[in-house]
Amino acid sequence: MQIHGLNKTTLLDYPGHVAATLFLGSCNFRCPFCHNAGLVLNPASEPVIPLIDVFGFLKKRRGILDGVCITGGEPTLQEELPDLIHTIRDLGYKIKLDTNGSRPEVLRNLLEEQLLDCVAMDIKSSRENYARVAGVPGLDIKKIEESVRLLKDSPISYEFRTTVAEELHSDEDMYSIRDWLDGSRAYFLQPYKDSDSVIQEGFHAPSRETLLRWRGICAEKIGIVEIRGLD
């Protein structure tokens, strides 16, 4: 298990908690708007933080931090993920997992072993446009659908979220996502933000008017719908 990044304190990555964030490498998606290009395309070139240093830091921060967010890349690709979570939980921390939902078998095992306290799953787009926005031709959407069902049936805290770009998403996508996530607890729209480390340049955040319209569409069938990062 290699940790490629450590955000020592965050109030944003694990809402409602003071947390640290661990960044794992590798991803099976190629979302063109992804701002972690190095972790996705060439994780071997990224710096590595020794596990002994990570655990040493977490031991010292007990009583100050509430939880640890594990993100990527795509964490469920790592075979050692359950062991990592076990070790962190033994230190007394809550665990939040960020995932693209492509490996429902891993998510199911983590849920069954009660290793997760919160999950944030990316919804890349409507099912009709999922493969295009995820950058994976022929993507098996059934695996994504299974992960959605697992979380909707789970007693733990969860949220779905979509990074939205003017060039990639439409009203039709939002209507489709609304129907797909009908009855879900929480859904967040995250406007695209440009970055030097984005996989593909040329995208723009939707207008405020568009974002508010999309929130209204999704709120018709989803419990909580909010826009993150709206100025």
Long-range contacts (C-beta under 8 A, 24 or more apart in sequence): 1-51, 1-78, 1-80, 1-81, 1-83, 1-84, 2-43, 2-48, 3-48, 3-49, 3-51, 3-54, 4-39, 4-43, 4-46, 4-47, 4-48, 4-49, 4-73, 5-39, 5-46, 5-47, 5-49, 6-49, 6-54, 6-57, 8-57, 8-61, 9-65, 10-69, 13-69, 13-71, 13-96, 13-98, 14-66, 14-67, 14-68, 14-69, 14-94, 14-96, 14-118, 17-66, 17-67, 17-94, 17-96, 18-64, 18-65, 18-66, 18-67, 19-65, 19-66, 19-67, 19-68, 19-69, 19-96, 20-57, 20-58, 20-61, 20-65, 20-67, 20-68, 20-69, 21-68, 21-69, 21-70, 21-71, 22-54, 22-68, 22-69, 22-70, 22-71, 23-71, 23-72, 23-73, 24-70, 24-71, 24-72, 24-73, 24-74, 24-75, 24-78, 24-81, 25-72, 25-73, 26-72, 26-73, 26-74, 26-77, 26-78, 27-72, 27-73, 27-74, 27-77, 27-100, 28-74, 28-77, 28-100, 28-102, 28-136, 29-74, 29-100, 29-102, 29-124, 29-134, 29-135, 29-136, 30-134, 30-135, 30-136, 30-199, 31-124, 31-133, 31-134, 31-135, 31-163, 31-199, 32-133, 32-135, 32-168, 32-198, 32-199, 32-200, 32-203, 33-163, 33-165, 33-168, 33-192, 33-198, 33-199, 33-200, 33-203, 34-198, 34-199, 35-193, 35-195, 35-197, 35-198, 36-72, 36-73, 36-197, 37-197, 37-198, 37-199, 38-197, 39-72, 39-73, 40-72, 40-73, 40-199, 41-199, 43-73, 55-87, 55-91, 58-88, 58-91, 58-93, 59-91, 62-91, 62-92, 62-93, 65-93, 66-93, 66-94, 67-93, 67-94, 67-95, 67-96, 67-117, 67-118, 68-93, 68-94, 68-95, 68-96, 69-96, 69-97, 69-98, 70-95, 70-96, 70-97, 70-98, 71-97, 71-98, 72-98, 74-99, 74-100, 74-102, 74-103, 75-99, 76-102, 76-103, 76-106, 76-107, 77-103, 81-106, 81-110, 82-109, 82-110, 82-113, 82-115, 85-110, 85-115, 85-116, 86-115, 89-115, 94-118, 96-120, 98-122, 99-147, 100-124, 100-134, 100-144, 101-143, 101-144, 101-147, 101-148, 102-143, 102-144, 102-147, 103-143, 103-147, 104-143, 104-146, 104-147, 104-150, 107-147, 107-150, 107-151, 108-150, 111-150, 111-154, 111-156, 116-156, 117-156, 117-157, 118-156, 118-157, 118-158, 118-159, 119-151, 119-154, 119-156, 119-157, 119-158, 119-159, 120-158, 120-159, 120-160, 120-161, 121-147, 121-148, 121-151, 121-158, 121-159, 121-160, 121-161, 122-160, 122-161, 122-162, 122-163, 123-148, 123-160, 123-161, 123-162, 123-177, 123-180, 123-181, 123-187, 124-162, 125-162, 125-168, 125-169, 125-173, 125-177, 126-172, 126-173, 126-174, 126-176, 126-177, 126-180, 127-176, 127-180, 128-173, 128-176, 129-168, 129-173, 132-168, 133-168, 133-169, 135-199, 148-180, 148-181, 148-184, 151-184, 152-183, 152-184, 157-185, 158-185, 158-186, 159-185, 159-186, 159-187, 159-188, 160-184, 160-186, 160-187, 160-188, 161-187, 161-188, 161-189, 161-190, 161-228, 162-187, 162-188, 162-189, 162-190, 163-190, 163-191, 163-192, 164-189, 164-190, 164-191, 164-192, 164-205, 164-206, 164-211, 164-214, 165-192, 165-203, 165-204, 165-205, 165-206, 166-192, 166-203, 166-204, 166-205, 166-206, 166-207, 166-210, 167-202, 167-203, 167-204, 168-203, 169-206, 169-214, 171-213, 171-214, 171-217, 174-214, 174-217, 174-218, 175-217, 177-218, 178-217, 178-218, 178-220, 178-221, 178-222, 179-221, 181-218, 181-221, 181-222, 182-221, 182-222, 183-221, 183-222, 183-223, 184-222, 184-223, 185-223, 185-224, 186-222, 186-223, 186-224, 186-225, 186-226, 187-218, 187-222, 187-224, 187-225, 187-226, 188-225, 188-226, 188-227, 188-228, 189-214, 189-215, 189-218, 189-225, 189-226, 189-227, 189-228, 190-227, 190-228, 190-229, 191-227, 191-228, 191-229, 191-230, 193-229
